[in-house]
């Protein structure tokens, strides 16, 4: 069976910590002013804060600790911390 390797690419990403909503919103919407109460920021319970991300597959959410990744074509998607650690490593750029 043929095997394939993911091409090495560099991506932009930010980790959602629960305390960095302005930085996350700036990352997700760099050309728009930040509005903490926008539809992209959803608070479901006092203990569970999620960020809504419009992806190519529809609306997805990132929980605290998840990474938000901007792909090679500018698309956004959430990534769990363990998958992010296995897939990406920091660059010097």
C-alpha positions as CSV (number, residue, x, y, z in Angstrom):
1,X,0.0,0.0,0.0
2,X,1.4,3.5,-0.8
3,X,2.4,5.7,2.1
4,X,2.4,9.4,2.3
5,X,4.0,12.1,4.5
6,X,2.5,15.4,5.3
7,X,4.5,18.2,3.6
8,X,6.4,20.5,6.0
9,X,4.5,23.8,6.2
10,X,4.5,26.7,8.6
11,X,1.2,27.8,10.1
12,X,0.0,30.5,12.4
13,X,-1.7,29.4,15.6
14,X,-2.8,30.7,19.0
15,X,-3.8,28.8,22.1
16,X,-7.1,29.7,23.8
17,X,-6.4,30.1,27.5
18,X,-9.7,31.6,28.6
19,X,-8.0,34.9,29.5
20,X,-6.8,36.0,26.0
21,X,-10.1,36.7,24.1
22,X,-8.8,39.9,22.6
23,X,-5.7,38.2,21.2
24,X,-7.8,35.3,19.9
25,X,-10.3,37.6,18.3
26,X,-7.5,39.7,16.7
27,X,-6.0,36.4,15.4
28,X,-9.3,35.2,14.0
29,X,-10.4,38.6,12.6
30,X,-7.3,40.6,11.9
31,X,-9.0,43.2,9.6
32,X,-12.0,43.8,12.0
33,X,-12.3,45.6,15.3
34,X,-12.4,43.3,18.3
35,X,-15.9,42.9,19.9
36,X,-15.8,40.6,22.9
37,X,-19.6,40.1,22.7
38,X,-19.6,39.1,19.1
39,X,-21.1,35.8,17.9
40,X,-17.6,34.3,17.6
41,X,-17.3,34.4,21.4
42,X,-19.8,32.2,23.1
43,X,-20.0,31.6,26.9
44,X,-22.1,28.6,27.6
45,X,-21.6,28.3,31.4
46,X,-19.6,30.2,34.0
47,X,-17.1,27.3,34.1
48,X,-17.0,26.4,30.4
49,X,-15.9,29.1,28.0
50,X,-15.7,28.3,24.3
51,X,-14.8,30.2,21.2
52,X,-16.8,29.6,18.1
53,X,-14.8,29.2,14.9
54,X,-16.4,29.4,11.4
55,X,-14.5,26.6,9.6
56,X,-14.9,25.1,6.1
57,X,-17.0,22.4,7.7
58,X,-19.2,24.8,9.6
59,X,-19.2,26.2,13.1
60,X,-16.8,24.4,15.5
61,X,-15.7,25.4,19.0
62,X,-12.4,25.6,20.8
63,X,-12.3,25.0,24.5
64,X,-9.8,26.4,26.9
65,X,-6.4,24.8,26.1
66,X,-7.3,24.2,22.4
67,X,-5.2,25.8,19.6
68,X,-6.8,27.8,16.9
69,X,-4.9,27.2,13.6
70,X,-4.9,29.2,10.4
71,X,-4.2,26.9,7.5
72,X,-2.3,27.4,4.3
73,X,-5.2,29.0,2.6
74,X,-6.3,31.2,5.5
75,X,-8.9,28.8,6.9
76,X,-9.4,28.5,10.6
77,X,-9.9,25.4,12.6
78,X,-9.5,24.2,16.3
79,X,-7.0,21.6,17.3
80,X,-6.7,19.7,20.6
81,X,-3.5,20.3,22.5
82,X,-2.3,16.7,22.2
83,X,-2.8,16.6,18.4
84,X,-1.1,20.0,18.1
85,X,1.9,18.8,20.0
86,X,2.2,15.7,17.8
87,X,1.8,17.7,14.6
88,X,3.5,21.0,15.0
89,X,6.8,22.3,16.5
90,X,7.9,26.0,16.9
91,X,9.9,27.6,14.2
92,X,12.5,30.4,14.4
93,X,10.2,32.8,12.4
